[in-house]
Amino acid sequence: MWKTILRRVILMIPQIIVLSLFVFILAKMMPGDPFTGLITPQTSPAQIARLRKEAGLDNPWYVQYVDWIGRALHGDFGMSYQMQRPVTSIIGERAINTLYLSILSVVLTYLIGIPLGVAAGRYEGTWIDTSIQFYNFISMSTPGFVVYMLAIALFGFALGWFPTSGSISVNASGVIGTIGSRIYHIILPSLLIAILGNASIVQYLRSGIVDNKLEDYVKTARSKGVPERVVFNRHILRNSLLPIAAFFGNVITGLLSGSVFAETIFAYPGMGKLFIDSVSGRDYSIMTALILLYGILTLLGNLLSDIIMSIVDPRIRID
């Protein structure tokens, strides 16, 4: 098992190299540069040229790539053109906020998705199943930004139950007050992310339960007089949860990348909003670092899913 994990990690190295090259070239193909927004009627062309030369933007693209990847290997992604601060420190600050949001979103996603999937599969064809399927259809077909804006209008402005921006109140003090304020700010966005993002969990779990009901081992257990509750919990449900366990790694890493729409609409200072701000501001240092980080998180998520699957299902142990 550990040898296979090591091989997978080694295979990730060329994938990351190709990803970094693709990200860098794609960023360079974007129109304009970080200094485009500085051009005004009073701006001297010589001043812009000097800034570009100091930033190394006049060098050939391959020279810029080698310099960038060399610094990145040492944890240095350069300075933000817009904020004039190290990219690593900026991403680190935003990653903490995204981590809080992601943890609560993952917990709520599974707390909502698993009971709904179990109920839909166990009571297949009843009004319960129909209602859950209708909910699934609505959550998959409704654009997320529409739900976010309606929730802000209703629960934020009309009812005033939740804050509509930021990650912590300015008057929060003490450890308990700070933690409570953070949780208060992420309750609404994390709940909406969970509601809109658990459709695959519900559907896969329902399909797994419906399929496993017809398996021979289930029929054998029933023919032996095993109580229906035991048959469902120990045979049907246990095997139906395997695909859900396989998704766990990708769900975690996906949410750690930040929900772009949720963080932007809620003005939540996380990695998702930082990415949008870096694209609109042509802040290549932050943009390329984030995309590379997202790619690495995706690769790690796939590896984590395989490891979790091998643990929960002995039939497919990694040799």
Residue pairs with C-beta under 8 A, 6 or more apart in sequence:
1 310
1 317
1 318
1 319
4 318
4 319
5 303
5 307
5 318
8 303
8 306
9 303
12 299
12 303
15 299
16 292
16 295
16 296
16 299
19 292
19 295
19 296
20 69
20 72
20 292
21 65
23 288
23 291
23 292
23 295
24 61
24 64
24 65
24 68
24 69
24 288
25 61
25 65
27 284
27 287
27 288
27 291
28 61
28 64
28 284
30 282
32 282
33 52
33 57
33 282
33 284
34 55
34 81
34 82
34 281
34 282
34 283
34 284
35 48
35 51
35 52
35 55
35 81
36 282
37 281
37 282
38 48
38 51
39 48
52 58
55 81
56 63
56 64
56 67
57 64
59 67
68 77
68 78
68 288
71 77
71 78
72 289
72 292
75 88
76 86
76 88
77 86
77 87
77 88
77 91
77 285
77 286
77 288
77 289
78 86
78 87
78 285
79 85
79 86
79 87
79 285
80 86
80 87
80 90
80 283
80 285
80 286
81 281
81 282
81 283
81 284
81 285
82 277
82 278
82 281
82 283
82 286
83 90
83 283
87 285
87 286
87 289
88 289
90 274
90 286
91 271
91 274
91 286
91 289
91 290
91 293
93 269
94 258
94 269
94 270
94 271
94 273
94 274
95 256
95 270
95 271
97 167
97 268
97 269
97 270
97 271
98 255
98 256
98 257
98 258
98 263
98 270
98 271
98 272
99 256
100 167
100 182
100 183
100 186
101 186
101 189
101 190
101 193
101 255
101 258
101 259
101 262
101 263
101 268
101 270
102 252
102 255
102 256
102 258
104 183
104 186
104 187
104 190
105 189
105 190
105 193
105 194
105 197
105 255
105 259
106 251
106 252
106 255
108 190
108 191
108 193
108 194
109 193
109 194
109 197
109 198
109 201
109 251
110 198
110 201
110 244
111 194
112 194
112 195
112 198
113 194
113 198
113 201
113 202
113 205
114 201
114 205
114 241
114 244
116 132
116 135
116 198
116 202
117 132
117 201
117 202
117 203
117 204
117 205
117 206
117 209
117 244
118 205
118 209
118 237
119 128
119 129
119 132
120 128
120 129
120 132
120 133
120 202
120 205
120 206
120 209
121 129
121 205
121 206
121 207
121 208
121 209
121 210
121 213
121 240
122 209
122 232
123 129
124 206
124 209
124 210
124 213
129 206
132 202
132 206
136 199
136 202
136 203
139 195
139 196
139 198
139 199
140 199
142 196
144 192
144 196
144 261
144 262
145 261
145 265
147 192
147 195
147 196
148 189
148 192
148 261
148 262
148 265
148 266
149 265
151 188
151 192
152 164
152 265
152 266
155 161
155 162
155 188
156 162
156 163
156 164
156 188
157 164
161 188
162 184
162 185
162 187
162 188
163 169
163 184
163 185
164 266
164 267
165 266
165 267
165 268
166 185
166 267
166 268
166 269
167 182
167 185
167 186
167 268
167 269
167 270
168 178
168 181
168 182
168 185
169 181
169 184
169 185
172 178
172 180
172 181
185 268
186 268
188 266
189 259
189 262
189 263
189 266
189 268
192 262
193 255
193 259
193 262
200 247
201 244
201 247
204 243
204 244
204 247
205 240
205 241
205 243
205 244
208 239
208 240
208 241
208 242
208 243
208 244
209 236
209 237
209 240
211 240
212 218
212 235
212 236
212 239
212 240
213 236
215 239
217 235
218 231
218 235
218 236
221 230
221 231
221 235
222 228
222 231
241 312
242 309
242 312
242 313
245 308
245 309
245 312
245 313
246 305
246 306
246 308
246 309
247 305
248 304
248 305
248 308
249 300
249 301
249 302
249 303
249 304
249 305
249 306
249 307
249 308
250 298
250 301
250 302
250 304
250 305
252 301
252 304
253 297
253 298
253 300
253 301
253 304
254 297
254 298
254 301
256 271
256 297
257 271
257 272
257 293
257 294
257 297
257 298
258 270
258 271
258 272
258 273
258 274
258 275
259 270
259 272
260 272
260 273
260 275
260 276
261 272
262 268
262 272
263 269
263 270
263 271
263 272
263 273
264 272
264 273
264 276
267 273
271 290
274 286
274 290
275 286
275 287
275 290
275 291
277 283
278 284
278 286
278 287
278 290
279 287
306 318
307 318
309 316
310 316
310 317
310 318
